[in-house]
Amino acid sequence: MKVRTSSLFLVAAAAALLATGSYAQDRAPQGDEGIAAKYPGDVGMEKDPAVLLLEDFEDQPTVVNWMQEGGWFGGARFGPGTGAQFTEENPVAGKRCLQYVLKTGTKGVSGMFHRIKPQDTVFIRTYRRFEENWEWPKGYGPHDVGVHGYLGEFSSPTGSDLHVLLDFWLTGDTILRIGTPKQTMTKWNDFMKENYGPTPVGGNGFPWNVSVPDKIVPGKWHCSEFMVKLSTPGERDGAVRLWVNGKLVSDFTDVPTRDVDHGDMQLSLILFSHYFHPGSPKDQVHWVDQFVVATHYIGPVTRAEP
């Protein structure tokens, strides 16, 4: 079969765009347009070249010493009496999920971390469920999960050179926060108001500029995913996106995430926290499952065809 030169040119151009990911700049993916669509139940997803980390709690999570590679460290403790234990009660996929047990007045287990290969762009997806009679603590939190960039030591999850945190608010809302305490940009509250408009709930959260996210429904699984792309040092071309249950709710592509003094900084540390600052108002439980870190959009867990 013969192909005209003009057709060959178009095919080559399309292939080049796909290879560079340029199409993703025109429209953010949603729903089942991500990696998860290729792996029903997330089975085998860890072998995908775009996946940096998959924690499904089917096996005992690997625990390592502080800042070592290959496992969780910090507050990584699992089992009876630790406040974090495995259960077969209603997982998103597979046979197990992780259950957190909160006692009255307790804030939860300490945050744990996992190193990843340094990246300029990272996507994180997590599933959360709160008991049917869940009562939100009267204050902010939790900093549920986050991604960090840093050039030196830092003393807390909000003390790194860059942190983007997925938070849940006591209204049952899902938001993204950002902080760069060691960079030129430090007043994110003012920046948000001047450039993006009012924040959806308290603090320096990114507005919902695409759609209003589903609220957390106690007793049901809630899927959240966010993306962070580092900016060219000193420029406003970084990106931050948030999806809730596969629906895009926040999309910003002009975020100054890296100043000129942080040109060597990349995203290399994942936070897994679930820490409630005011403490739980009563004894209650909540769960997490199917935690994935990747370099491309992940999307919600898909089911195998019957």
LINFEN-V649905 format. One record per pair of residues at least 24 apart in sequence whose ideal C-beta (glycine too) atoms are under 8 Angstrom apart, sorted by the first residue. I is the first residue (numbers start at 0). J is the second residue. D is the distance in Angstrom with one decimal. If there is no record, write none. Layout:
# LINFEN-V649905
i,j,d
I,J,D
I,J,D
This chain:
# LINFEN-V649905
i,j,d
23,296,7.8
24,252,7.7
27,240,5.8
27,247,5.3
27,250,5.5
27,296,7.7
28,296,4.4
28,298,7.3
29,242,6.7
29,245,6.1
29,246,6.3
29,247,5.0
29,298,7.9
30,245,4.5
30,246,7.5
30,298,6.5
30,299,7.5
31,245,7.1
31,298,5.5
31,299,7.1
31,301,5.8
32,296,6.7
32,298,6.3
33,295,6.9
33,296,4.1
33,297,4.7
33,298,2.9
34,291,7.9
34,293,5.9
34,295,6.0
34,296,7.0
34,297,5.1
34,298,6.8
35,124,7.8
35,291,7.8
35,297,5.4
35,298,4.5
35,299,6.3
35,300,5.8
35,301,5.5
36,298,6.1
36,301,5.4
38,301,7.5
39,301,5.1
39,302,5.9
39,303,4.0
39,304,7.7
40,92,4.4
40,93,6.9
40,300,6.6
40,301,7.5
40,302,6.9
40,303,6.3
41,92,5.3
41,93,7.6
41,289,5.6
41,291,7.3
41,300,5.7
42,92,7.7
44,291,6.9
47,293,7.5
49,293,4.9
49,294,4.8
49,295,4.5
50,291,6.5
50,292,7.4
50,293,4.8
51,115,4.7
51,116,6.3
51,118,7.4
51,121,7.5
51,292,4.6
51,293,5.9
51,294,6.7
52,113,6.2
52,115,6.1
52,269,6.8
52,290,7.6
52,291,6.9
52,292,4.1
53,289,8.0
53,290,7.3
53,291,5.1
53,292,7.8
54,271,8.0
54,290,4.3
54,291,7.8
55,92,6.9
55,93,5.4
55,95,7.8
55,288,6.9
55,289,5.7
55,290,7.5
56,85,5.9
56,90,7.8
56,93,7.7
56,95,5.0
56,96,5.6
56,97,4.9
56,288,6.6
57,93,4.9
57,94,6.4
57,95,5.7
66,114,6.9
67,114,7.6
68,114,5.1
70,113,7.0
71,111,4.8
71,112,7.0
71,113,5.3
71,271,7.1
72,111,6.6
72,112,5.8
72,113,7.6
73,109,6.4
73,110,6.0
73,111,4.4
73,112,4.7
74,108,5.4
74,109,2.7
74,110,5.5
74,111,4.6
75,111,4.1
76,108,6.7
81,108,6.8
82,107,6.8
82,108,4.6
83,108,5.2
86,286,7.4
88,286,7.8
89,128,7.5
89,286,7.9
90,288,5.4
91,126,4.8
91,220,5.5
91,288,4.3
91,289,4.8
91,300,5.6
92,288,7.2
92,289,5.7
92,300,5.2
96,126,8.0
96,286,5.1
96,287,6.7
96,288,3.8
97,286,6.5
97,287,5.0
97,288,6.8
98,284,5.8
98,285,7.6
98,286,5.2
99,273,5.8
99,284,6.4
99,285,5.2
99,286,7.0
99,287,7.3
100,282,8.0
100,284,5.4
101,275,7.3
101,279,4.0
101,282,6.8
101,283,5.3
101,284,6.8
101,285,7.2
102,279,6.8
102,282,5.5
103,278,7.8
103,279,6.1
103,280,7.0
103,281,5.4
103,282,5.6
104,278,4.6
104,279,6.7
105,278,5.9
105,279,5.8
106,140,8.0
106,274,5.6
106,275,5.2
106,276,6.5
106,277,7.7
106,278,5.1
106,279,7.5
107,141,6.9
107,272,7.9
107,273,5.4
107,274,4.8
107,275,5.5
107,279,7.6
108,273,7.1
108,274,7.5
109,274,7.3
110,142,7.5
110,156,5.9
110,270,5.7
110,271,6.7
110,272,3.8
110,273,7.9
110,274,5.8
111,270,7.9
111,271,5.1
111,272,7.7
112,268,5.8
112,269,6.5
112,270,5.9
112,271,7.2
113,268,7.5
113,269,4.6
113,271,6.9
113,292,8.0
114,267,6.2
114,268,5.9
114,269,7.7
115,266,7.5
115,267,6.0
115,268,7.2
115,269,6.0
115,292,6.0
116,267,7.5
117,265,3.7
117,266,6.8
117,267,4.3
118,265,6.0
118,266,5.0
118,267,7.4
118,294,6.1
119,228,6.5
119,229,4.7
119,265,6.1
119,266,7.1
120,226,6.9
120,227,7.1
120,228,4.4
120,229,7.2
120,238,7.9
120,266,7.6
120,294,6.0
121,146,5.3
121,226,7.0
121,227,5.6
121,266,4.7
121,292,6.4
121,293,7.7
121,294,6.9
122,224,6.4
122,225,7.3
122,226,4.7
122,291,8.0
122,292,7.1
122,293,4.9
122,294,6.9
122,295,6.4
122,296,5.8
122,297,5.5
123,165,7.3
123,224,6.6
123,225,5.9
123,226,7.9
123,269,7.0
123,290,7.8
123,291,7.2
123,292,5.3
124,222,6.9
124,223,7.2
124,224,4.0
124,289,7.3
124,290,7.3
124,291,4.7
124,293,7.8
124,297,4.3
124,298,7.5
124,299,7.9
125,165,7.3
125,222,7.6
125,223,5.7
125,224,7.6
125,287,6.4
125,289,7.4
125,290,5.0
125,291,7.8
126,220,5.2
126,221,6.9
126,222,5.4
126,223,8.0
126,287,6.6
126,288,4.6
126,289,4.9
126,290,7.6
126,300,7.5
127,167,7.5
127,215,7.4
127,220,7.3
127,221,5.0
127,223,7.0
127,285,6.9
127,286,7.1
127,287,5.7
128,218,7.2
128,219,6.6
128,220,4.9
128,221,6.7
128,285,6.5
128,286,4.5
128,287,7.9
128,288,7.7
129,215,6.4
129,217,4.9
129,218,7.5
129,283,7.8
129,285,4.6
129,286,7.9
130,217,6.3
130,218,6.8
130,283,5.4
130,284,5.2
130,285,6.6
131,217,5.1
131,218,3.8
132,217,7.0
132,283,7.1
133,217,4.2
133,218,8.0
133,283,6.0
133,285,7.0
134,279,7.9
134,280,5.2
134,281,5.9
134,283,6.7
135,169,3.9
135,170,8.0
135,171,7.4
136,169,6.9
136,275,4.5
136,276,7.3
136,277,4.3
136,278,6.2
136,279,5.9
136,280,6.1
137,169,6.8
137,277,5.6
137,280,6.9
138,169,7.3
138,275,7.8
138,276,5.4
138,277,3.6
139,166,7.1
139,168,7.1
139,169,7.7
139,201,6.4
139,202,6.5
139,276,6.0
140,166,7.0
140,167,7.7
140,274,6.2
140,275,4.6
140,276,4.3
140,277,7.2
141,166,6.9
141,167,6.3
141,272,5.9
141,273,5.1
141,274,5.1
141,275,5.2
141,276,7.8
142,166,5.8
142,176,7.8
142,270,7.1
142,272,4.9
142,274,6.3
143,167,6.0
143,223,7.7
143,272,6.1
143,273,5.9
144,269,7.2
144,270,6.0
144,271,5.6
144,272,6.6
144,290,7.5
145,269,7.4
145,270,3.8
145,272,7.0
146,227,5.6
146,266,5.3
146,268,7.2
146,269,5.9
146,270,7.2
147,266,7.1
147,267,7.3
147,268,4.1
147,269,7.6
147,270,6.5
148,229,7.0
148,256,7.8
148,257,7.4
148,261,7.4
148,264,4.5
148,265,6.1
148,266,5.1
148,267,6.8
148,268,7.8
149,264,6.9
149,267,7.5
149,268,6.8
150,181,7.9
150,261,6.4
150,263,6.8
150,264,5.4
156,270,5.3
156,272,6.7
159,268,7.4
160,261,6.0
160,264,5.8
161,229,7.9
161,256,5.9
161,257,7.1
161,261,7.6
161,264,6.8
161,266,7.8
162,270,7.6
163,225,7.0
163,227,4.9
163,239,6.5
164,270,7.3
165,223,5.8
165,225,5.7
165,241,7.8
166,202,7.7
166,204,7.1
167,215,6.4
168,200,4.5
168,201,6.9
170,200,6.2
170,214,7.3
171,214,4.1
171,215,4.2
171,216,7.7
172,199,6.5
172,200,5.5
172,212,6.7
172,214,6.2
172,215,7.7
173,212,5.1
173,215,7.2
173,221,7.5
173,223,5.4
173,241,7.2
173,243,5.2
173,248,7.7
174,198,7.7
174,199,6.0
174,200,6.0
174,202,7.6
174,204,3.7
174,205,7.0
174,241,7.7
175,204,6.2
175,205,4.8
175,225,5.6
175,239,6.3
175,241,5.0
175,249,6.3
176,202,6.0
176,203,5.6
176,204,5.4
176,205,7.7
177,203,6.7
177,205,7.2
177,239,6.9
177,254,7.6
177,256,7.6
178,203,7.5
179,256,7.3
179,258,7.7
182,257,7.4
182,258,4.5
182,260,7.2
182,261,5.9
183,255,8.0
183,258,4.3
183,259,7.8
183,260,7.5
184,255,5.5
184,258,6.8
194,253,7.7
195,251,6.7
205,239,6.0
205,241,6.8
205,249,4.8
205,251,6.2
206,249,6.8
207,241,7.9
207,248,4.7
207,249,5.6
208,249,6.0
208,250,6.4
208,251,7.1
209,247,5.0
209,248,5.5
209,249,6.3
209,250,5.2
210,246,5.9
210,247,6.7
210,248,5.1
211,248,6.9
212,241,7.5
212,243,3.7
212,244,7.8
212,246,7.1
212,248,4.4
213,243,5.4
213,244,5.1
213,246,7.3
220,288,7.4
222,299,4.9
222,300,7.6
224,296,7.5
224,297,5.9
224,298,7.4
226,296,7.1
227,256,6.9
227,266,6.3
228,256,7.6
229,256,5.2
229,257,4.9
229,264,7.4
229,265,6.8
229,266,6.7
230,254,6.5
230,255,5.5
230,256,4.8
230,257,4.9
231,257,7.5
232,257,5.3
232,258,6.5
232,259,4.9
232,260,7.9
232,261,6.4
232,262,3.9
233,257,7.8
233,258,5.8
233,259,4.0
242,298,7.9
244,299,6.7
245,298,6.0
245,299,4.6
